[in-house]
Structure formats: C-alpha cells, structure tokens
C-alpha cells in the first residue's frame, strides 16, 4: 500500500497514539516477522501527523486540499489501487450523502416558508361566487299567478384584514422557528459526523489489534520452534511441544477474530460515511490533546456553542409566542370588504349591478371555552419547554464532568499501561533467554507471552478509547467539527443547495 505524504515546515505535536506505537515497537527479540509492518505503520502515522498538526482553523484553501484528497482517493480506486481515506475525506462524504443531514437541511428550507405563511393572515382575499335560480312552478301572489324568471347572479368579493392581533406574534414566531431549525441542522451535522468519527477510530483500533494479533502468532510460533529444537536435543519433554502448538493454534484463532472484527468495523464505517469502495484503508489522524482551561470556562463555552442548547432556547421562545397568539385570540379584529354584484334578471328590490363597501368589527364574546383551553394548553407547553431547557443544562454539566473525569482516568491508565508493556517486554526477553538455556519452564515462557499480549492489547484499546473520549469532549462542548458547521451555516445563509 502506497501512501503519499506532503512535507511541511510546521512543527509536529504528536498525540498519545504516536507514543503508544513508538512504545510498542521496541525490543529486538519480540518482533521478528512483524517488525517491518510495525515500523512502517509507525512511520506512516508520524508522517501523517506532521502534515496535519496545528491545522485547527482552515479556510477555503483547507477545503480545497480536502476535496483534492478525496479526489485522489477516488482516482486511486478507479486505477485499481486501494483508496486511503483521511478523516476529513469521510466527513466530506457523509456531508454530501448522509440522509439525516440532507433531511435536516430540507427542514430548514421548509421553515423559511413560515414568514410568508404568517403574512398571509393580513393579505387581501378575492373571492368570486356565481348563482343560478330556476323555479319549476308558479308563485301565487294574492289573486294572481306569477311565474318567476330564471336568474343568473355573480358576486365578486374583496376582503382586506385591517387589524388582527395574532399577526404580530405569529410573524415573530416564524423567524424564531427558522433559527431553531438552523440550530437543529447544525446539531445534526455534529451528531452524524461524530458517529462517523467513532466508526473511523474503531477501524483504526481494529487494525492495530490485528497487527498485534499477527505479532502474537509470531511470538507463539517462535516459542514452538524453540520448543521443537530443545525437544530434539532431549532438553524438554514432548508435552512442552504440544503445549507450544496449542498456543499457536489459539493465537491463530485470535488472529481470525481480529480479521473479522476489522471487516465488521469497515462495514460500519462504510455505511456511516456512505463509502462506495469495495475495500479501503484509513489514515491515522493527528493525536488530540486535552484542554488546558478550567471547568467553568469550558462549561460557558459549551453553553454558547452547543447547537442543541440553542435550539432548546429557541423552543422556549416559540412556546412563549404560542402563548401570545392564544392571548391575541381574545382581541377584536377589523376587516374591510368590497362586493360587486351582477344580476341579469333582478327582482323589484334588486338592481342589475351595484357596489357595496363595508367595514366589519368582530368582537369574540363566547366560543364554548375553546380559547381558554388553548391558552391553558400553550402555557403548559411553555413550562415544558423551560423544563426541557433546564434538563439539557444539567445534562451538559454532568456530561462535561464525566468526560473530563474519563480523560484524566484514561491518561493515568495509559501511563500505567506503558510501564506494563515495558516490563512485560523485559520479562519476556529474560524468560525466553532463560528457557533457551533450560533455566525457566515452558509455563514461565507461556505466561510471559500471555502477559505481553494482554498488556499490548489493553494499551491499544485504551489509547483509542482515550482519543475517542477527547472527541466526545469536543462534542459535549459543541466545538466538534465547528469548521464544517461554519461552512454549512454560510452556505445556508447564502441560500445555496448541495
């Protein structure tokens, strides 16, 4: 697999995963056939970190680079090579294709129709009516019999609302609902891309676990080779060789599970990001770093940045305006009307045509209690919206506390696991040397291999869990993929459609 790396003059700041990989490839006796694979992976990771380090804020040039990177991946797939996707590439694919994001964008478009719908309440209305009258028998008028003639009548009516109290809060509510739908759209972008990022990191983790499983197979195979050599020399009994072969078989079973897990995680990422390639690879992103601010600063930023919190505040405003609309239904309304009548055969009290103008004042007095029940309902909905906002406020605070606590826990655990890997490597080296000279039993060597494999596995899993928790912190604070949200906001503001 070839990976193109652009060299820049910026200083690289490597994250925890870089240190984990550097830590995992030490020890000349531990890696044999898998050493080249591990070193190559580490070099690719470091090179990628150099390219991406420090590019937190990108402008249009950064967007062009990401689009070009995605085009390179697609062109490599057409050429028969396995495409390599960066995290930005899968983000761009999801933004273009994911149905939840597209549906949220359509809901913003629908909400922009609300101001026009509110204006309709005060727009003039023009109606036309037509009537045809036919009498099938005469009418007796005193001592005479009168046969009415057929009548054709037309009525053109123009109605113009002059005052409706509900118009003013309904118009303000329309703009509040637009802003609320925009915030929900931005939140949907963050939620969807966060799921994509989780799937992306799961693929990276599964790939590292697969490499570790291959190294574990190499370690057990090396142990079986040594055991067979010593058995032929008469230094160990046959059960040592059988046990070594059992260890190889278990390691190969673990390798098969790791391969299946990698394929499963790729399928999940393929579905989340709408990747059409039959097979693909992913490039490690730069390592994330924990925040340096205190809790209160981060919490204030979260309240200002969280789009779901802003949407909840908009919902409170919308519910408050619903109460105003319900109260406005108690106000009188004023309406002007102009009517023009045409009659081809008028009666004695009618004319052929005439124009009628009127002004109508309507004062609602009693409607069976409908307005009162609507007002009570909207007041209760306002209370519910305020409670939902308060609940979200508390949830953000709890989630932020939890995320920061988990980050500290993962950081401390990573330091401990790195020490465990160092000690497990040294223990394996010493035990393997002692076993080759007959100073250690095969059980001692098997235990050293098992401890080393378990320590490396826990280190890989914890390293990626730490990075995913740092991603979760950005989501909790509302700053996750904020550059993507900014681009979407600018496009939506300009009325552009994808």
C-alpha positions as a printed Julia matrix, in Angstrom:
498×3 Matrix{Float64}:
    0.0     0.0     0.0
    1.42    3.39   -1.01
    0.69    6.5     0.99
    1.5     9.96   -0.36
    2.75   12.34    2.33
    3.21   16.08    1.93
    6.17   17.51    3.81
    5.61   20.83    5.53
    7.68   23.14    7.64
    5.43   23.07   10.65
    6.45   21.54   13.91
    4.58   18.34   14.72
    2.96   17.7    18.05
    2.25   14.01   18.36
   -0.58   12.63   20.49
   -0.79    9.64   22.74
   -1.26    7.11   19.95
    2.09    8.12   18.45
    3.78    7.44   21.75
    1.9     4.17   22.04
    3.13    2.99   18.67
    6.68    4.12   19.4
    6.48    2.3    22.67
    5.07   -0.83   21.07
    7.86   -1.42   18.55
   10.77   -1.59   20.98
   12.55   -4.84   21.76
   14.65   -6.62   19.15
   13.7   -10.12   20.31
    9.97   -9.53   20.47
    9.2    -8.6    16.85
   10.55  -10.87   14.16
    8.47  -11.22   11.02
    6.04   -8.45   12.12
    8.72   -5.84   12.86
    8.75   -4.32    9.39
    4.97   -3.97    9.44
    5.01   -2.17   12.78
    7.84    0.18   11.78
    6.13    1.04    8.51
    2.85    1.75   10.3
    4.63    4.0    12.78
    6.4     5.94   10.0
    3.11    6.45    8.14
    1.44    7.63   11.34
    4.25   10.1    12.15
    4.29   11.46    8.61
    0.54   11.97    8.66
    0.78   13.77   12.0
    3.39   16.14   10.55
    1.08   17.01    7.68
   -1.99   17.63    9.85
   -0.53   19.03   13.08
   -1.57   22.53   14.0
   -4.23   22.98   11.28
   -7.16   23.56   13.64
   -8.56   26.51   11.64
   -8.67   26.11    7.86
  -10.04   28.44    5.26
  -11.05   27.82    1.69
   -7.56   26.55    0.9
   -8.03   23.82    3.51
  -11.34   22.87    1.91
   -9.65   22.64   -1.5
   -6.96   20.37   -0.04
   -9.58   18.07    1.49
  -11.54   17.93   -1.77
   -8.35   17.18   -3.68
   -7.5    14.45   -1.16
  -10.91   12.87   -1.67
  -10.48   13.04   -5.44
   -7.08   11.35   -5.14
   -8.65    8.52   -3.11
  -11.37    8.05   -5.71
   -8.91    8.16   -8.62
   -6.75    5.52   -6.94
   -9.8     3.28   -6.61
  -10.53    3.68  -10.34
   -6.9     2.81  -11.09
   -7.27   -0.45   -9.17
   -5.41    0.66   -6.04
   -6.94    0.53   -2.57
   -8.14    4.06   -1.73
   -6.86    5.61    1.51
   -9.32    7.93    3.24
   -8.4    10.56    5.78
  -10.85   11.58    8.49
  -11.65   14.75    6.52
  -12.49   12.63    3.48
  -15.1    10.53    5.26
  -16.54   13.7     6.81
  -16.98   15.2     3.34
  -18.59   12.01    2.05
  -21.07   11.97    4.94
  -21.9    15.65    4.46
  -22.7    15.03    0.82
  -24.59   11.76    1.08
  -25.94   11.09    4.58
  -29.77   11.17    4.55
  -30.12   12.55    8.1
  -28.05   15.61    7.22
  -29.9    16.14    3.96
  -33.27   15.78    5.72
  -32.28   18.36    8.37
  -31.24   20.73    5.59
  -34.63   20.28    3.91
  -36.37   21.12    7.19
  -34.53   24.46    7.23
  -35.82   25.16    3.73
  -39.37   24.36    4.86
  -39.06   26.64    7.91
  -38.17   29.56    5.66
  -41.71   29.39    4.26
  -43.18   30.3     7.66
  -42.83   34.13    7.39
  -44.77   34.1     4.13
  -47.41   31.93    5.77
  -47.65   34.44    8.63
  -48.07   37.35    6.18
  -50.97   35.57    4.51
  -53.06   36.38    7.57
  -53.01   40.08    6.63
  -53.09   39.7     2.84
  -56.25   40.62    0.86
  -58.5    37.8    -0.29
  -60.5    37.87   -3.52
  -63.48   35.54   -3.93
  -65.95   35.05   -6.77
  -69.4    33.48   -6.42
  -71.96   32.5    -9.01
  -75.65   31.6    -8.55
  -78.35   30.33  -10.93
  -82.01   30.29   -9.8
  -84.78   28.4   -11.55
  -88.41   28.0   -10.33
  -90.32   24.95  -11.58
  -93.79   26.12  -10.51
  -95.62   29.49  -10.24
  -95.96   31.59   -7.13
  -99.46   32.74   -6.14
  -99.46   36.4    -5.29
 -102.89   37.42   -3.94
 -105.28   36.53   -6.74
 -102.66   36.3    -9.43
 -100.28   33.59  -10.54
  -96.66   34.72  -11.1
  -94.04   32.6   -12.83
  -90.5    33.71  -11.75
  -87.96   34.01  -14.49
  -84.58   32.34  -14.29
  -81.84   34.38  -12.63
  -78.08   34.33  -13.11
  -76.15   36.28  -10.48
  -72.43   36.94   -9.95
  -70.68   38.22   -6.85
  -67.05   39.44   -6.66
  -65.8    39.95   -3.11
  -62.57   41.59   -1.9
  -61.72   41.18    1.78
  -58.88   43.07    3.43
  -57.96   42.38    7.08
  -57.21   45.68    8.76
  -56.27   44.54   12.25
  -55.56   41.11   13.71
  -53.68   40.89   16.95
  -52.43   37.36   16.17
  -50.42   38.6    13.18
  -47.62   40.22   15.19
  -46.62   37.28   17.45
  -47.12   34.81   14.61
  -44.68   36.72   12.4
  -42.03   36.85   15.16
  -42.58   33.16   15.83
  -41.83   32.32   12.19
  -38.31   33.79   12.42
  -37.69   32.09   15.77
  -38.64   28.75   14.23
  -36.24   29.38   11.34
  -33.38   29.91   13.77
  -34.41   26.83   15.73
  -34.42   24.66   12.62
  -30.98   26.01   11.67
  -29.58   25.06   15.08
  -31.11   21.59   14.76
  -29.49   21.27   11.32
  -26.07   22.17   12.74
  -26.58   19.77   15.63
  -27.46   17.01   13.18
  -24.19   17.64   11.34
  -22.26   17.27   14.59
  -24.16   14.15   15.68
  -23.76   12.41   12.34
  -20.09   13.26   11.89
  -19.41   12.2    15.47
  -20.81    8.76   14.66
  -18.61    8.73   11.55
  -15.57    9.64   13.65
  -16.35    6.9    16.14
  -16.58    4.34   13.34
  -13.33    5.69   11.86
  -11.45    5.27   15.13
  -12.94    1.81   15.57
  -11.41    0.83   12.23
   -8.03    2.19   13.35
   -8.28    0.3    16.63
   -9.31   -2.94   14.9
   -6.37   -2.6    12.52
   -3.92   -2.15   15.4
   -5.42   -5.14   17.2
   -4.99   -7.17   14.02
   -1.31   -6.22   13.84
   -0.9    -7.15   17.47
   -2.62  -10.5    16.82
   -0.17  -11.2    13.98
    2.75  -10.41   16.26
    1.26  -12.71   18.87
    1.16  -15.5    16.28
    4.83  -14.8    15.52
    5.73  -14.95   19.21
    3.96  -18.27   19.77
    5.42  -19.68   16.53
    8.89  -18.7    17.7
    8.22  -20.4    21.02
    7.12  -23.57   19.26
   10.28  -23.53   17.09
   12.47  -23.24   20.19
   10.49  -25.99   21.93
   10.9   -28.36   18.96
   14.63  -27.66   18.81
   15.03  -28.34   22.53
   12.87  -31.47   22.26
   15.07  -32.86   19.52
   18.07  -32.13   21.72
   16.42  -34.01   24.59
   16.2   -30.95   26.83
   12.37  -30.93   27.18
    9.62  -33.49   27.05
    7.01  -33.87   24.3
    4.24  -32.18   26.3
    6.15  -28.9    26.03
    5.97  -29.1    22.23
    2.26  -29.98   22.35
    1.54  -27.04   24.64
    3.5   -24.72   22.34
    1.47  -25.94   19.36
   -1.72  -25.31   21.34
   -0.58  -21.75   21.98
   -0.02  -21.23   18.24
   -3.48  -22.58   17.46
   -5.07  -20.21   20.0
   -3.1   -17.28   18.59
   -4.28  -18.08   15.07
   -7.87  -18.24   16.31
   -7.41  -14.82   17.87
   -5.97  -13.59   14.56
   -9.07  -14.82   12.72
  -11.34  -12.98   15.15
   -9.28   -9.81   14.69
   -9.58  -10.05   10.91
  -13.36  -10.48   11.16
  -13.6    -7.56   13.58
  -11.68   -5.29   11.19
  -14.01   -6.21    8.33
  -17.03   -5.55   10.56
  -15.76   -2.11   11.6
  -15.05   -1.24    7.97
  -18.61   -2.16    7.06
  -19.91    0.11    9.82
  -17.75    2.99    8.61
  -18.75    2.31    5.0
  -22.41    2.64    6.0
  -21.92    5.72    8.18
  -19.81    7.66    5.66
  -21.51    6.27    2.53
  -18.22    4.91    1.16
  -18.79    3.11   -2.12
  -15.36    1.48   -2.4
  -15.33   -2.3    -2.04
  -12.16   -2.09    0.04
  -10.35    0.87    1.51
   -7.81    1.95    4.1
   -7.89    4.78    6.59
   -5.07    7.09    7.58
   -4.46    7.87   11.27
   -5.41   11.47   12.17
   -3.2    13.61   14.4
   -3.49   12.87   18.09
   -5.9    15.04   20.07
   -4.83   16.88   23.19
   -6.84   17.54   26.38
   -7.99   21.11   27.1
   -5.99   23.38   29.36
   -8.91   25.55   30.61
  -10.73   25.07   33.89
  -14.22   23.59   34.16
  -16.15   26.87   34.35
  -14.51   28.23   31.21
  -15.23   25.05   29.27
  -18.81   24.94   30.57
  -19.52   28.53   29.48
  -18.12   27.76   26.06
  -20.31   24.67   25.87
  -23.47   26.66   26.64
  -22.54   29.2    23.98
  -21.54   26.62   21.36
  -23.97   23.72   21.81
  -26.46   23.87   18.96
  -28.98   21.63   20.72
  -28.91   24.04   23.68
  -29.5    26.98   21.34
  -32.34   25.04   19.69
  -33.88   24.41   23.12
  -33.71   28.14   23.87
  -35.42   28.83   20.57
  -38.14   26.35   21.5
  -38.79   28.33   24.69
  -39.18   31.49   22.59
  -41.53   29.72   20.19
  -43.65   28.39   23.07
  -43.77   31.86   24.62
  -45.06   33.26   21.33
  -47.66   30.48   21.22
  -48.97   31.87   24.49
  -49.1    35.36   22.96
  -51.01   34.04   19.97
  -53.51   32.32   22.26
  -53.95   35.58   24.21
  -54.33   37.54   20.97
  -57.39   35.44   20.09
  -59.3    37.4    22.77
  -58.72   40.68   20.91
  -61.26   42.09   18.42
  -60.47   42.07   14.7
  -61.24   44.61   11.99
  -61.87   43.77    8.34
  -62.85   45.76    5.26
  -64.88   44.34    2.37
  -65.84   45.45   -1.15
  -68.5    43.49   -3.03
  -69.7    43.88   -6.6
  -72.97   42.19   -7.64
  -74.27   41.43  -11.15
  -77.82   40.15  -11.87
  -79.19   39.54  -15.36
  -82.84   39.46  -14.23
  -83.22   41.44  -11.0
  -86.35   41.42   -8.89
  -88.25   44.56   -7.98
  -85.98   45.17   -4.98
  -82.73   44.45   -6.88
  -80.65   46.21   -9.49
  -78.68   44.9   -12.45
  -75.35   45.63  -10.67
  -74.19   47.55   -7.69
  -71.12   48.03   -5.45
  -71.16   47.53   -1.69
  -68.4    48.58    0.72
  -68.3    47.72    4.41
  -66.09   47.62    7.49
  -66.67   44.8     9.92
  -65.62   44.78   13.57
  -65.64   41.34   15.23
  -65.52   41.06   19.0
  -65.22   37.49   20.3
  -67.53   37.02   23.26
  -68.12   33.32   23.75
  -66.95   30.25   21.84
  -67.67   27.45   24.29
  -64.37   27.86   26.16
  -62.12   26.96   23.21
  -59.87   30.0    23.57
  -59.43   29.49   27.31
  -58.48   25.84   26.88
  -55.98   26.76   24.12
  -54.42   29.4    26.35
  -54.02   26.96   29.25
  -52.52   24.37   26.89
  -49.94   26.8    25.49
  -48.96   27.94   28.98
  -48.33   24.34   29.97
  -46.29   23.81   26.78
  -44.17   26.83   27.76
  -43.49   25.28   31.16
  -42.49   22.01   29.48
  -40.1    23.84   27.12
  -38.46   25.62   30.07
  -38.1    22.34   31.95
  -36.52   20.72   28.87
  -34.03   23.59   28.63
  -33.15   23.21   32.29
  -32.74   19.47   31.93
  -30.41   19.95   28.97
  -28.42   22.49   31.01
  -27.92   19.94   33.78
  -27.15   17.18   31.28
  -24.42   19.25   29.64
  -22.85   19.94   33.03
  -22.94   16.26   34.03
  -21.6    15.09   30.68
  -18.79   17.62   30.83
  -17.82   16.47   34.34
  -17.93   12.85   33.19
  -15.86   13.49   30.08
  -13.15   15.4    31.94
  -13.01   12.69   34.62
  -12.72    9.97   31.98
   -9.94   11.86   30.22
   -7.92   12.08   33.45
   -8.59    8.4    34.12
   -7.52    7.34   30.63
   -4.38    9.48   30.8
   -3.3     7.92   34.11
   -4.17    4.46   32.88
   -2.16    4.97   29.69
    0.93    5.86   31.7
    0.46    2.73   33.77
   -0.11    0.53   30.71
    3.02    1.84   29.02
    5.0     0.77   32.06
    3.26   -2.61   31.98
    4.23   -3.08   28.31
    7.87   -2.16   29.1
    8.0    -4.59   32.0
    6.2    -7.32   30.02
    8.71   -6.95   27.17
   11.66   -7.19   29.55
   10.08  -10.15   31.32
    9.54  -11.93   28.02
   13.12  -11.31   26.89
   14.58  -12.61   30.15
   12.2   -15.59   30.35
   12.79  -16.54   26.7
   16.56  -16.4    27.25
   16.35  -18.45   30.44
   14.1   -21.01   28.73
   16.57  -21.47   25.87
   19.23  -22.33   28.48
   16.87  -24.55   30.5
   16.68  -22.13   33.47
   12.92  -21.49   33.0
    9.99  -23.8    32.31
    7.69  -23.65   29.32
    4.91  -22.5    31.63
    7.01  -19.49   32.61
    7.57  -18.63   28.96
    3.87  -19.09   28.06
    2.85  -16.83   30.93
    5.34  -14.16   29.79
    3.93  -14.27   26.22
    0.37  -14.08   27.52
    1.18  -11.13   29.8
    2.89   -9.3    26.96
   -0.02   -9.83   24.58
   -2.57   -8.75   27.18
   -0.59   -5.61   28.06
   -0.23   -4.6    24.41
   -3.9    -5.26   23.71
   -5.02   -3.16   26.68
   -2.64   -0.39   25.63
   -4.05   -0.28   22.09
   -7.67   -0.35   23.26
   -7.11    2.29   25.95
   -5.18    4.54   23.56
   -8.04    4.72   21.11
  -10.63    4.99   23.86
   -8.67    7.98   25.13
   -8.75    9.61   21.69
  -12.47    8.9    21.32
  -13.12   10.44   24.73
  -11.27   13.56   23.59
  -13.59   13.59   20.57
  -16.55   13.21   22.91
  -15.33   16.2    24.93
  -15.4    18.3    21.78
  -18.91   17.13   21.08
  -20.01   17.88   24.65
  -18.61   21.4    24.37
  -20.17   21.92   20.93
  -16.82   22.55   19.2
  -16.66   19.26   17.29
  -16.23   19.85   13.52
  -17.06   23.51   14.09
  -15.38   24.41   10.78
  -17.81   22.1     8.97
  -20.74   23.72   10.76
  -19.42   27.19    9.84
  -19.24   26.25    6.17
  -22.76   24.8     6.3
  -24.04   27.95    8.04
  -22.5    30.2     5.39
  -23.93   28.06    2.59
  -27.36   28.01    4.2
  -27.23   31.78    4.76
  -26.48   32.36    1.08
  -29.29   30.02    0.07
  -27.01   27.5    -1.64
  -28.18   23.92   -2.03
  -25.99   20.86   -2.33
